[in-house]
Amino acid sequence: MTILPKTMAAVQLVGHGDLDKLVYRTDVAVPQPSAGEVLIKVSACGMNNTDVWVRQGAYGTEDDPAAVSTWRRQGNTLSFPRIQGTDTVGHIVATGKGVAAARIGERVMVDFSIYNREDDSLADIDYIGHGRDGGYAEYMVLPAENAHLIATDLSDIELATFCCAYLTGERMLERARLAAGERVLVTGASGGVGSAIIQLARARGAIPIALTAAGKEQALLDVGAEVVVTRGGDLVADVQSAAGGKPIDVVADLVGGSIFNDLLKLLKPEGRYSTAGAIAGPVVQLDLRTMYLKQLELHGSSQGSRADFRRLVGYIEDKKIRPIVAGTYPLSEFHRAQRDFMAKNFVGKLVVVPDRNDTKTVGPS
């Protein structure tokens, strides 16, 4: 029988604000699994934009009557202190009532979505790291159904690059019904979700065109982009030229901001626009004539369903997608990790590991 420690190291978000609201502690109580839950010993956890936006209060705060986050279960599920971290990989070390003890020892990848319905609707959903504690810690408790055994020879750090970014990307493409042979324009292509979408589009037999900053072209071609367009020029003309005059069937947008109307202009009639982010600004100007005269579909998307996660696991096991590790950091250097993450001078994903892991920790090159 494994004897578990009483306390652990963790990074707690103690309020909305700057990096000082993220506190590294070594005296946090190790959680205990309740009925239907498992306790995992965390080995790696990937970083995401959502971590930053929640800390900054971009989804709304308690004193903001227009808080975006209050759509979840008719109230804000975020409370402080909160351990963030969605993309968690680890080993089950204890089980709660109703969960087979035989699961102890399993290496698992965590589906971070908190499903509040039995079907695949995402109308009432939350996520680990927001509605309950996540993986920026040495141990984590979660529903047993969210701990997925996966057959792969990838390392724990590599596995920790997939969940949030790739699940978000897969949901975007599923909502837009991206099909083999179609062209998809991917904005913010060098980030975790963007680079994931490039691979996921290839897994569907589609043709991804990447939009990114100068200097990242080769990295995105290596990931699987058909062609790369750099920001700063005439977006419509540059994308049309890169596509060889062929139609853009789908836009997978993670940027928003001032380029929004140009993205709709680029879509073919009856084209589909899907968004799961707004790096350049959430408030956009929409020319409704472009939307209705071209018969466009606009889809908002976030997280993913159980079915989306099962497809993602299949892609990993079939080696249709591959991890892109841009850097690893010890949990105790979380501030450095998040600063590097916000600087965006990398392609792929940054991963945090507990200090007890014997892992070389490096930042993005």
N, C-alpha and C positions, 0 to 999 in steps of 0.2 A: 504493500500500500504506500502510495506516494504521500509524503508529509509536505503540505503546502505552507508557504510563509504566511504570516499574518498581515504583513504590509508589503508594498511594492512601490516602484518608481512610476510616475505618471506625469503628464503635462496636463494641467487643468486650466480651462478657460474660466476666468473668474468674473468676467463682465465684458461689455462692448468697449472697444477702444483700440489702442496700439499694442505693440508686441509685449508691453509690460503686463498686459492682461493674461498672458500665457505664462503660467508659473510651473516650473519643474520642481516636483516634490518626491521625496523617497519614503514618506510615511503615510501613503494613502492605503486605506484598508483594501485587502484583496477581496473582491466580491464573491459571494456564494451563489451557486446556481439554484434557482427556484424550480418548481415543477415545470417540466417541458423545456428546461434550459441546459446548456453546457457551459463549463468554464474552460477557456483555452489559454494556453501559455503563448503569448504573442511572440512571433519571430520577426515580423516585418509589417509595416503599414505605409501605404503610399499616400502622397500629399495631393490635395486638390484645391481648386479655386474656391469651392464652397467653404472650406475651412477659413479662408481669409475673409470672405464676404460675410459669414456669420459673425466672426470676431468684430468686423467693422460696423456691423448693424445694417448691412445693405438690404437684408430681407425684412427690416423693420425691428423696432425695439419696443419695450413695454410702454414707453411714454409716447409712442407714435401711433395715433389712432388709425392710420392707413397702413399699418404693418402688413407687408405681403405675407409673412409667415403665418398669419392668423387664419388662413384658409384651412390649415391642417386641423382637422377634428374640431373646428370652430374655436380654436384657441392656440396660443403659442406653446409648443411643447418644450421649448428650450428653457432650462433653468440652470442656475450657477451654484457651485462649480460644475462644469461639464467637461468630460474627457472627449475630445473630438477624435476623428480618424475613422474613415470608412473602409479603406482597401486593406483589410486585415487578413493575414495568414498566420496560422499557428497550429498547435497540437492540443487536442482535447485532453485535459488532465482531471476533470471531475464532471459528473453528470447529476442532474436533478431528478426528482421523482418522476417516473414515467419514461425516462430515457435509459436505454440499455447500457449497462456498465461496460459492455463489450466495445462501445465506441471510444472508450479511453485509449489514447495512443494514436488515434487517427490524425493525419495531417489534413487540415481543412482550409478551404478558401471561403471567406465570409461573403454571403449575399447581404449587402448593407441595408436593403429596403425593409422597413417595418410595414408588413402588410396588415391592414385593418379590415380586409374583406377576404372572403374565400375564393372569389373569382379573380380574373386578371385585370380588373378595372384598377386604374391608378387614381380614382377620384378621391380616395381617402387613404393616403399613404404618408409615412414619415420615414426617417432614416436613422440608422445607428451613427452616433456622433452628434446627434441633434436631439432626438426624442429620448435617447438613452445613451449611456457611455460607450465610447468606441475604443479604437485600437492604439492610441498614443499612450500606451501603458505596457506593463509587463504581463498583466493578466486582464481578461475581458470575459464578461458573461453575455450570452446571447441566446435567442431561441434555437433549439436544436435543429429545426428545419432550415435555418439560415447557415448552418455549418456544413459545407459540401465537401465530401471526399472527392478528390480529383486524381485521375490517373495520368500523371505527367512526370517527366524527368527534369522539369524546370526547377530552379532553386526557389526557396521561399521569397527571396527578394524579387526575383523575376515574376513570380505569381502575384506579388503585391502591386504590380503595375497595371493590372487588368481591370479590377472590378468597377470602380466608379466611372472611369473614363470610357472603358469599352462598353459597359452596360448602357451608359448614357448615349453613346454613339450608336449602338445597335438599336435602341429604342427610337432614335431620330430617324434612322434609315427604315425601320419597320413602319413607322407612322407615315413616312413618305412613299412607302411601297417601292423602294429602289429595286430595280430588276436588272438582270444580266443584260449587258450591252448598253445600258443607259449611262449618261455622263452626269457626274455630280460635282458641283463646285464646293470645295471645303474651305471655309474661312477660318482664320486662327489655326492654320494647319500644323504648326510646329508644336502646339501644346499637347497635353495628354489626350484630350478628347479628339482634337483635330487629327493627330497622327494615328489615333485608334480608328477613326472613321475611314481614313485612307485604306488601312488594312481590311476593315470590315466590308468596305465597298468591293475590294478585290475578292474577298471571300464569296461575295454574291455574284461575281462575274461582271461587275460594273466598272466604269472608267473614272477614276478620281482626278480632278484638277485641283491643285493646291494653291491657296492664296496665303502669302506669308511675307515677313520682312526679308530684305536682302541679306544674303550671307547664309541662309538656311536651305538654299535650293538643293544641293547635292544630298543633304541628309534626308530630305523629303522624297527625292527620287529613289534613294536607297530603300525607303520605307515602302514605296510602291506607287507614288504619284506618277501619273502619265506625263504630266507637264506641271511646271511651277510658274506662277505669276507672282511677281513681287509688287508690294504696295508702293504707292507714290506717283503712279502715272495715271492715264485715263483708264479706269477700271473696266468699263464696258468694252472699250476697244481692245484692251490688252487681253481680256479673257476671250473675246470672240476670236482674236488672232490665235491665241493658244489652242483653242478648240478647233481650229481649222475651219471656222464657219459653221461647224455642226452644232446642233441645238444643245442647250443645257436643260436637262430634264428635271434635276433636283438641285436645290441649294441647301447645304447643311451649314447653317450659320451659327457661329459662336461669338461673333463680334458686335453686330448691331451698329448703333451709332450712325454716323453720317453716310455710310455706304449702303444703308438699308434699301433705299429706292433703286439704286443701281443694281442691286442684287435681283430685285423683282424685274427690272428691265431686261436682265440677262436671261431670265427663264423663258422657255418656249411657251406658246399658248397651251393652257391646261397643265403647266408645270407645277411643281410642288416645292414649297419652301418649308423648312423645318428648323426650329431654333431651340437651343437649350442653354443659351448664354448671351451675355451682352457686355463683353470686355470693354468695348469702346463707348458704352453708354446705353442704358435701358430705354430711354425715351427717344423715339424716332418719329420722323415725318413720313406719313404714308399717303401717297397719291392714290386715292381709291379708284381712279380711272384705270390705272395700270392693273390693279387687282381684278376689277370686274370685266374690263374689256378683253383681258387675256384669259379670263376664266381660271384664275390661279387658285391654288389651295394653300392656305397658311396653317401650319401646325406648331403649336407649342408643345414642348416635350421635356420631361425630366425623369431621371432615374430609369427604372425599367420594371417589367413584370416578371413573374416566375418563369414564364415561357421564354422571355428574352434572356434571362440568366441561363436557362438550360441550353439555349443555342450558343451562348458565349462559352460555356463549359465544353460543348462539342467542338467549337472552333479551336479551343486550346488543345484538347486531347487529340484532335486530328491534325494539329500543327498548321492550321490555316492562318493563324495570326501568331506574332512573336512579340516578346517583351522588348521594350526600349527603355533601358535603365540609364538615366542621365546622371545620377549621382546618389550616394547613400550617406546618411548622417546618423550619429548616435542620438538617442532620445534626449540626452542631457544638453545637446547643442541645437535644440529645436528652434531657437531664435535665429541662429545662422541659417538653418535649413529653410525657414519661412522667408527670410530676407532674400536668399538666393532664388527661392521659388517665385517671389514677386518680381524679381528682376527679369525673369523670362529669357535668360541667356542660355537656353538649352532646348533640345528637342527630345520629347518623350516624357518620362516621369522621374520624380525624385522620391526616394524611399527612406523612411526612418526606421531604425532598428534599436531595440533595447540595448543598453550599454553592455549587458552580460554577453551579448552575441560576439563571437570572435569573427568580426567582419571589418574589413578595411573600409573606412568611411572617407568618401571623397565628394567634392562638389562638382557641379557641371563644368565641363571644359569650355 
